[in-house]
Amino acid sequence: MHAPLETTPKNGGLPIKFFLTPDMMPEAATLSQLEVLANSAGLVHHVAVLPDIHRKSRNLSPTGTVVAANNAIVPRAIDTGICCGMRMVRSEIEVRDLRAPALDALFDELRATIPVLEHETEVISKDDVADILVQGGKWSQSKYGLSEAEMNCIEDRGTMPTDTADPAMILASMPEKPMKKGRRCFGTLGDGNHFLELQEIVEVIDPGLARQLGLEEGRAVFMLHTGSRSVGSKTMKAYLETFEEKSAPARNDSPIWSLPADSEAGAKFARAIAAASNFGFANRIAITERLRAAVRKTLRDESLQLPLLYDCAHVSIKLESWNGEKLWVHRHGGSRALPPSQMREHPVFSQTGQPVPVPGSMGHASYIGVADEKTVGTFYSINHGAGRVLDKPEAMAQFTAAQVEKEMRDKNIRLYRYGADNIAEQAPSSFKDISRVIKAMAALSLARPVVRLRPVAVLKG
């Protein structure tokens, strides 16, 4: 077992704890961003750096970081893709029985029923959007008849806590444009690094945990990565524009500023983040229902069950309990990951810990693990994937779409696309070696790997 590496910024600020192995330390530009983050007003304890740490040119803070604040919200500590997150859906389907025609039929049906960006017309009403923003998972449970067992496999049951139960106050926090966008982007996958992937369990690393979670070698698992779509990003950008161009919050000479959580502006922003998060959970639920319908239709078996293993966000700001404190936890590319001690009410996860997805690139292995007790040091968070070694512009400069498509063919991975973006930005070689990330995650007791999966078929923008 390793202890996290710890440094103190030269110009002061919070300690930075690196939950990774020494060979995975980030480069100078990322370290510089971390030092800025460590000096941000309102943050407490330390900056937690996860094994998939990487820098994106569009963001002021690196992906793969978690920070906490006492009565403060730090909008620039996270990405604008609120409630971007992942779902893992189990099945009893044997991958060896899935031939190319069956996969083609399935993914043709998925493309036909799950748009990449927007539906051609509104698919839900204005009132539905409002109900989703206020109720989140409660709306979805009623809409789709979801069981209590399934709801308990969703972070916070898909409904983010707020400081008020008044729907009018929650809706008043939302800008009009994203609410309008919600009518067309509900049930859409998104482009870029979002995906829907059919994977095969090729190695059972921990047989006991795998048995408890219903994971067997040779079985198909679906991994879904998407979020609140235009609702979240446009909400976040509208607030950032207001704060930075109109009200100009106190910066203390730092580009990463904070708002008092109990101020009028802070409370309103927190409600908007919660509402957009609710839309993100509802969006993943809707896609899962379309996935289940597509699998049953194309495999001609209405009895097929595709149980949800877990759904967790990895871009979030919310008030949580940590070591007896109430803190605003900011996860930027960090999946919420509760160990057994924090899941006492769940019949299975109280013994195993919360299941956590750790996807690699579309051309490499992914893993499913369970949260371990040392996640207390990362404010109950783990890495949300492998992490990038090349930013998207760098990947597009180094690879071509044709090269990526050939690599996928050579690896016998079926790639299905909408043609909405340049697949070169998702080149497998632009991501870190997932095995090194998993080793670091396990060595620091953040999570225990349970199974390794290989990509069989991938749906991308």
C-alpha positions as CSV (number, residue, x, y, z in Angstrom):
1,M,0.0,0.0,0.0
2,H,1.3,3.5,-0.9
3,A,0.6,6.8,0.7
4,P,-0.3,9.8,-1.4
5,L,2.6,12.1,-2.4
6,E,2.2,15.6,-0.9
7,T,3.6,19.0,-1.8
8,T,3.0,22.5,-0.6
9,P,2.9,25.2,-3.3
10,K,5.8,27.6,-3.2
11,N,3.5,30.6,-3.0
12,G,1.4,29.1,-0.2
13,G,-2.0,27.7,-0.3
14,L,-3.4,24.3,0.5
15,P,-1.3,21.1,0.4
16,I,-1.6,19.1,-2.8
17,K,-2.0,15.4,-2.3
18,F,-1.2,13.2,-5.3
19,F,-3.1,9.9,-5.2
20,L,-0.9,8.3,-7.8
21,T,2.5,6.6,-8.1
22,P,5.7,8.6,-8.5
23,D,6.1,7.7,-12.2
24,M,2.7,9.3,-12.9
25,M,3.3,12.8,-11.6
26,P,1.9,15.4,-14.0
27,E,4.0,17.8,-16.1
28,A,4.9,21.4,-15.2
29,A,1.9,23.1,-16.9
30,T,-0.5,20.9,-15.0
31,L,1.4,21.4,-11.7
32,S,1.2,25.2,-12.3
33,Q,-2.6,24.9,-12.6
34,L,-2.8,22.8,-9.4
35,E,-0.9,25.5,-7.5
36,V,-3.4,28.1,-8.7
37,L,-6.2,25.9,-7.6
38,A,-4.6,25.3,-4.2
39,N,-4.6,29.1,-3.6
40,S,-8.2,29.6,-4.4
41,A,-10.3,31.3,-1.8
42,G,-12.7,29.2,0.2
43,L,-11.1,25.8,-0.3
44,V,-10.1,23.8,2.8
45,H,-8.0,20.7,3.7
46,H,-6.2,19.9,0.5
47,V,-6.4,19.4,-3.3
48,A,-6.8,15.8,-4.1
49,V,-5.2,14.7,-7.4
50,L,-6.4,11.4,-8.9
51,P,-4.4,9.0,-11.1
52,D,-6.0,10.1,-14.3
53,I,-4.9,13.8,-13.8
54,H,-4.6,15.7,-17.1
55,R,-4.9,19.2,-18.4
56,K,-7.3,20.5,-21.0
57,S,-6.6,23.7,-22.7
58,R,-10.2,25.0,-22.3
59,N,-10.2,24.7,-18.5
60,L,-8.4,26.6,-15.7
61,S,-8.2,23.6,-13.5
62,P,-7.1,20.1,-14.5
63,T,-9.3,17.1,-14.9
64,G,-8.9,14.5,-12.2
65,T,-9.0,16.8,-9.2
66,V,-11.3,17.1,-6.2
67,V,-11.5,20.0,-3.8
68,A,-13.8,20.9,-0.9
69,A,-14.9,24.2,0.4
70,N,-16.5,25.4,3.6
71,N,-19.4,27.7,2.8
72,A,-18.0,28.5,-0.7
73,I,-18.6,27.5,-4.3
74,V,-15.8,27.6,-6.8
75,P,-17.3,27.4,-10.3
76,R,-14.0,27.4,-12.2
77,A,-12.8,24.3,-10.2
78,I,-14.8,22.1,-12.5
79,D,-15.7,21.7,-16.2
80,T,-19.0,23.1,-17.6
81,G,-20.3,19.6,-18.4
82,I,-22.4,19.4,-15.3
83,C,-23.3,15.8,-14.3
84,C,-21.3,14.3,-17.0
85,G,-21.2,10.7,-15.7
86,M,-21.3,7.0,-16.3
87,R,-23.6,4.1,-16.1
88,M,-22.7,0.4,-16.0
89,V,-25.5,-2.0,-17.2
90,R,-25.1,-5.7,-16.6
91,S,-26.5,-8.5,-18.8
92,E,-26.7,-12.3,-19.1
93,I,-25.8,-12.1,-22.8
94,E,-22.9,-14.2,-23.8
95,V,-20.7,-12.2,-26.0
96,R,-19.5,-15.2,-27.9
97,D,-23.1,-15.6,-29.2
98,L,-23.1,-12.0,-30.7
99,R,-22.2,-12.2,-34.4
100,A,-21.5,-9.3,-36.6
101,P,-25.0,-9.1,-38.1
102,A,-26.5,-9.0,-34.6
103,L,-24.1,-6.2,-33.5
104,D,-24.8,-4.2,-36.7
105,A,-28.6,-4.5,-36.1
106,L,-28.3,-3.5,-32.5
107,F,-26.1,-0.5,-33.1
108,D,-28.2,0.6,-36.1
109,E,-31.2,0.6,-33.8
110,L,-29.3,2.5,-31.2
111,R,-28.3,5.2,-33.7
112,A,-31.9,5.4,-34.9
113,T,-33.4,5.8,-31.4
114,I,-30.6,7.7,-29.5
115,P,-29.6,10.9,-31.4
116,V,-26.1,12.3,-31.0
117,L,-26.9,16.0,-30.4
118,E,-30.6,16.8,-30.7
119,H,-33.9,15.3,-31.8
120,E,-35.4,16.9,-34.9
121,T,-38.4,18.0,-32.9
122,E,-39.2,18.4,-29.2
123,V,-39.6,15.0,-27.5
124,I,-40.7,16.2,-24.1
125,S,-42.8,19.1,-23.1
126,K,-41.9,22.3,-21.3
127,D,-43.6,21.0,-18.2
128,D,-41.6,17.7,-18.4
129,V,-38.4,19.7,-18.5
130,A,-39.4,21.7,-15.5
131,D,-40.4,18.5,-13.6
132,I,-37.1,16.8,-14.4
133,L,-35.1,19.9,-13.2
134,V,-37.0,19.9,-9.9
135,Q,-37.6,16.1,-9.3
136,G,-34.7,14.4,-11.2
137,G,-34.8,10.7,-10.5
138,K,-38.3,10.9,-9.0
139,W,-39.7,12.0,-12.4
140,S,-37.8,9.2,-14.2
141,Q,-39.0,6.5,-11.8
142,S,-42.6,7.5,-12.4
143,K,-42.1,7.8,-16.2
144,Y,-40.4,4.5,-16.7
145,G,-41.7,2.4,-13.8
146,L,-38.2,1.9,-12.3
147,S,-37.9,-0.3,-9.3
148,E,-36.6,0.8,-5.9
149,A,-33.6,-1.5,-6.4
150,E,-32.7,0.3,-9.5
151,M,-33.1,3.8,-8.0
152,N,-30.8,2.7,-5.2
153,C,-28.1,2.1,-7.8
154,I,-28.0,5.8,-8.8
155,E,-26.0,8.4,-7.0
156,D,-28.4,10.2,-4.7
157,R,-31.2,8.3,-6.5
158,G,-30.8,10.8,-9.4
159,T,-32.1,13.8,-7.4
160,M,-29.6,16.3,-6.2
161,P,-30.2,17.9,-2.8
162,T,-31.0,21.7,-2.7
163,D,-31.6,24.3,0.0
164,T,-35.3,24.4,-0.9
165,A,-38.2,22.2,-1.8
166,D,-39.9,25.1,-3.6
167,P,-40.1,24.2,-7.3
168,A,-40.6,27.9,-8.2
169,M,-37.3,28.8,-6.5
170,I,-35.4,26.0,-8.3
171,L,-36.8,26.9,-11.7
172,A,-36.1,30.6,-11.1
173,S,-32.4,29.7,-10.9
174,M,-32.4,28.3,-14.4
175,P,-31.7,30.4,-17.5
176,E,-34.4,30.2,-20.2
177,K,-32.2,29.0,-23.1
178,P,-31.1,25.7,-21.5
179,M,-34.6,24.9,-20.4
180,K,-35.7,25.3,-24.0
181,K,-32.8,23.2,-25.2
182,G,-33.9,20.4,-22.8
183,R,-36.9,19.6,-25.0
184,R,-34.7,18.4,-27.9
185,C,-31.6,17.2,-26.2
186,F,-33.3,14.8,-23.7
187,G,-32.2,11.2,-24.5
188,T,-29.2,12.2,-26.6
189,L,-25.7,10.8,-26.3
190,G,-23.5,13.8,-27.2
191,D,-20.2,13.9,-29.2
192,G,-16.6,14.1,-28.2
193,N,-15.6,11.6,-25.5
194,H,-19.2,10.5,-24.8
195,F,-19.9,6.9,-25.8
196,L,-22.1,3.9,-25.5
197,E,-20.0,0.8,-25.5
198,L,-20.7,-3.0,-25.4
199,Q,-17.9,-4.7,-23.5
200,E,-17.0,-8.3,-22.6
201,I,-15.9,-9.4,-19.2
202,V,-12.6,-11.1,-20.0
203,E,-11.0,-11.3,-16.6
204,V,-12.5,-11.8,-13.1
205,I,-9.9,-10.2,-10.8
206,D,-11.8,-10.6,-7.6
207,P,-14.2,-13.6,-7.8
208,G,-16.0,-13.0,-4.5
209,L,-16.8,-9.4,-5.3
210,A,-17.7,-10.3,-8.9
211,R,-20.2,-12.8,-7.7
212,Q,-21.8,-10.3,-5.3
213,L,-22.2,-7.8,-8.1
214,G,-23.5,-10.3,-10.7
215,L,-20.5,-10.1,-13.0
216,E,-19.4,-13.2,-14.9
217,E,-16.6,-13.9,-17.4
218,G,-17.9,-13.8,-21.0
219,R,-20.9,-11.7,-20.3
220,A,-21.8,-8.5,-22.0
221,V,-21.7,-5.2,-20.0
222,F,-22.8,-1.8,-21.5
223,M,-21.0,1.3,-20.4
224,L,-22.6,4.7,-21.0
225,H,-20.8,8.0,-20.8
226,T,-22.9,11.2,-21.1
227,G,-24.4,14.0,-19.1
228,S,-26.8,16.9,-18.9
229,R,-26.1,17.9,-22.5
230,S,-26.9,21.5,-23.5
231,V,-28.9,22.0,-20.3
232,G,-25.9,21.7,-18.1
233,S,-23.3,23.4,-20.3
234,K,-25.4,26.4,-21.2
235,T,-26.5,26.8,-17.6
236,M,-22.9,26.9,-16.4
237,K,-21.8,29.2,-19.2
238,A,-24.6,31.6,-18.6
239,Y,-23.7,31.9,-14.9
240,L,-20.0,32.2,-15.7
241,E,-20.7,35.1,-18.1
242,T,-22.9,36.8,-15.5
243,F,-20.4,36.4,-12.7
244,E,-17.2,37.2,-14.7
245,E,-18.5,40.0,-17.0
246,K,-21.2,41.7,-15.0
247,S,-20.8,41.2,-11.3
248,A,-17.0,40.6,-11.3
249,P,-16.6,38.6,-8.1
250,A,-13.6,39.1,-5.8
251,R,-10.7,37.2,-7.4
252,N,-7.8,37.8,-4.9
253,D,-5.6,38.0,-8.0
254,S,-6.6,34.5,-9.0
255,P,-8.5,33.4,-12.1
256,I,-10.2,30.7,-9.9
257,W,-12.6,32.7,-7.7
258,S,-15.3,31.7,-5.2
259,L,-18.8,32.7,-4.1
260,P,-20.1,32.4,-0.6
261,A,-22.5,29.5,-0.6
262,D,-25.0,31.2,1.7
263,S,-25.1,34.4,-0.4
264,E,-28.0,35.0,-2.7
265,A,-25.9,34.5,-5.8
266,G,-24.2,31.4,-4.4
267,A,-27.5,29.7,-3.4
268,K,-29.1,30.5,-6.7
269,F,-26.1,29.0,-8.6
270,A,-26.1,25.9,-6.4
271,R,-29.8,25.3,-7.2
272,A,-29.1,25.6,-10.9
273,I,-26.2,23.1,-10.7
274,A,-28.6,20.7,-8.8
275,A,-31.3,21.1,-11.4
276,A,-29.0,20.6,-14.3
277,S,-27.6,17.5,-12.5
278,N,-31.1,16.1,-12.3
279,F,-31.4,16.5,-16.0
280,G,-28.1,14.6,-16.5
281,F,-29.3,11.6,-14.4
282,A,-32.7,11.6,-16.2
283,N,-30.9,11.7,-19.6
284,R,-28.8,8.6,-18.7
285,I,-32.0,6.9,-17.5
286,A,-33.8,7.7,-20.8
287,I,-30.9,6.3,-22.9
288,T,-30.8,3.1,-20.8
289,E,-34.5,2.6,-21.5
290,R,-33.8,2.9,-25.2
291,L,-30.8,0.6,-24.9
292,R,-32.9,-2.1,-23.2
293,A,-35.6,-1.8,-25.9
294,A,-33.1,-2.0,-28.7
295,V,-31.4,-5.1,-27.2
296,R,-34.7,-6.9,-26.7
297,K,-35.9,-6.0,-30.2
298,T,-32.7,-6.9,-32.2
299,L,-32.0,-10.1,-30.2
300,R,-35.7,-11.0,-30.4
301,D,-36.0,-11.7,-26.7
302,E,-38.4,-9.6,-24.6
303,S,-37.4,-11.4,-21.4
304,L,-33.8,-10.1,-21.5
305,Q,-32.9,-8.2,-18.3
306,L,-30.3,-5.5,-18.3
307,P,-30.0,-4.5,-14.6
308,L,-28.3,-1.3,-13.7
309,L,-25.1,-1.9,-11.8
310,Y,-24.5,1.8,-10.9
311,D,-24.7,5.4,-12.2
312,C,-22.4,8.1,-10.8
313,A,-21.5,11.6,-12.0
314,H,-17.9,12.8,-12.3
315,V,-18.5,16.6,-12.8
316,S,-20.4,17.9,-9.8
317,I,-20.6,20.5,-7.0
318,K,-22.7,19.5,-4.0
319,L,-22.9,19.7,-0.2
320,E,-21.8,16.5,1.4
321,S,-20.8,15.1,4.8
322,W,-17.1,14.4,5.2
323,N,-15.4,13.5,8.5
324,G,-18.2,15.2,10.4
325,E,-18.1,18.4,8.3
326,K,-20.5,19.8,5.8
327,L,-18.4,20.6,2.8
328,W,-19.1,21.7,-0.8
329,V,-17.3,18.9,-2.7
330,H,-16.2,19.9,-6.3
331,R,-15.4,16.9,-8.5
332,H,-13.7,17.6,-11.8
333,G,-13.4,14.3,-13.6
334,G,-13.7,12.4,-10.3
335,S,-16.4,9.8,-9.8
336,R,-18.2,9.8,-6.5
337,A,-17.0,6.6,-4.8
338,L,-18.5,5.6,-1.4
339,P,-16.8,2.7,0.5
340,P,-18.8,0.1,2.5
341,S,-18.8,2.2,5.6
342,Q,-20.7,5.0,3.8
343,M,-23.3,2.6,2.2
344,R,-24.7,0.9,5.3
345,E,-28.3,0.9,4.0
346,H,-27.6,-0.9,0.7
347,P,-28.0,-4.7,0.9
348,V,-25.0,-5.4,-1.4
349,F,-22.9,-2.3,-1.5
350,S,-22.7,-2.1,2.3
351,Q,-20.5,-5.3,1.9
352,T,-18.7,-4.5,-1.3
353,G,-18.5,-0.7,-1.6
354,Q,-20.0,1.3,-4.4
355,P,-19.3,0.0,-7.9
356,V,-17.2,2.4,-9.9
357,P,-16.5,2.5,-13.7
358,V,-12.9,3.0,-14.9
359,P,-13.0,3.2,-18.7
360,G,-9.9,3.1,-20.8
361,S,-9.9,4.5,-24.4
362,M,-12.3,3.0,-27.0
363,G,-9.4,0.8,-28.1
364,H,-8.2,-0.5,-24.7
365,A,-9.6,-2.3,-21.7
366,S,-11.9,-0.9,-19.1
367,Y,-12.4,-2.0,-15.5
368,I,-15.2,-2.1,-12.9
369,G,-14.1,-1.8,-9.3
370,V,-15.5,-1.0,-5.9
371,A,-14.7,1.9,-3.7
372,D,-12.3,1.3,-0.8
373,E,-12.1,3.1,2.5
374,K,-9.1,5.2,1.6
375,T,-11.3,7.3,-0.7
376,V,-11.9,9.4,2.4
377,G,-8.7,11.1,1.5
378,T,-10.1,12.1,-1.9
379,F,-13.4,13.3,-0.5
380,Y,-14.9,10.0,-1.5
381,S,-13.9,10.1,-5.1
382,I,-11.9,8.1,-7.6
383,N,-10.5,8.6,-11.1
384,H,-13.2,8.5,-13.8
385,G,-11.1,6.9,-16.5
386,A,-7.6,6.5,-17.9
387,G,-7.0,10.2,-18.5
388,R,-5.4,11.8,-21.5
389,V,-1.8,12.2,-22.5
390,L,-2.7,14.4,-25.5
391,D,-5.3,17.1,-25.4
392,K,-7.9,16.9,-28.2
393,P,-6.2,19.5,-30.5
394,E,-2.9,17.6,-30.0
395,A,-4.5,14.3,-30.8
396,M,-6.0,15.7,-34.0
397,A,-2.7,17.0,-35.1
398,Q,-1.0,13.7,-34.5
399,F,-3.6,11.2,-35.8
400,T,-6.2,11.0,-38.6
401,A,-9.7,9.6,-38.6
402,A,-8.6,6.9,-41.1
403,Q,-5.7,5.8,-38.7
404,V,-8.1,5.5,-35.8
405,E,-10.7,3.5,-37.8
406,K,-7.9,1.2,-39.1
407,E,-6.7,0.7,-35.5
408,M,-10.1,-0.3,-34.4
409,R,-10.5,-2.7,-37.2
410,D,-7.1,-4.3,-36.5
411,K,-8.2,-4.8,-32.9
412,N,-11.5,-6.4,-34.0
413,I,-13.5,-3.6,-32.3
414,R,-16.6,-2.5,-34.2
415,L,-16.8,1.3,-34.4
416,Y,-20.3,2.8,-35.0
417,R,-20.4,6.6,-35.6
418,Y,-22.9,9.4,-36.2
419,G,-20.2,11.4,-38.1
420,A,-20.7,14.4,-35.8
421,D,-17.1,15.1,-35.0
422,N,-13.5,14.2,-35.8
423,I,-12.8,10.7,-34.3
424,A,-9.0,11.5,-34.4
425,E,-9.4,13.4,-31.1
426,Q,-10.4,10.2,-29.5
427,A,-7.4,8.2,-30.8
428,P,-6.6,5.4,-28.3
429,S,-3.0,6.4,-28.1
430,S,-4.0,9.9,-26.8
431,F,-5.0,8.2,-23.5
432,K,-2.9,6.9,-20.6
433,D,-2.1,3.2,-20.1
434,I,-5.2,2.1,-18.2
435,S,-3.3,-0.7,-16.4
436,R,-1.0,1.8,-14.8
437,V,-3.9,3.9,-13.6
438,I,-5.6,0.8,-12.2
439,K,-2.4,-0.2,-10.4
440,A,-2.1,3.2,-8.8
441,M,-5.8,3.2,-7.8
442,A,-5.4,-0.2,-6.1
443,A,-2.0,0.6,-4.5
444,L,-3.5,3.7,-2.8
445,S,-6.6,1.7,-1.7
446,L,-8.9,4.1,-3.5
447,A,-10.8,1.1,-5.1
448,R,-10.4,-2.6,-5.7
449,P,-10.6,-3.8,-9.3
450,V,-13.2,-6.5,-9.8
451,V,-13.3,-7.3,-13.5
452,R,-11.5,-6.3,-16.7
453,L,-13.5,-5.7,-19.8
454,R,-12.5,-5.5,-23.5
455,P,-14.4,-3.3,-26.0
456,V,-16.5,-5.2,-28.5
457,A,-18.5,-2.5,-30.2
458,V,-18.4,1.3,-29.6
459,L,-20.9,4.0,-30.5
460,K,-19.3,7.5,-30.8
461,G,-20.2,10.9,-32.2
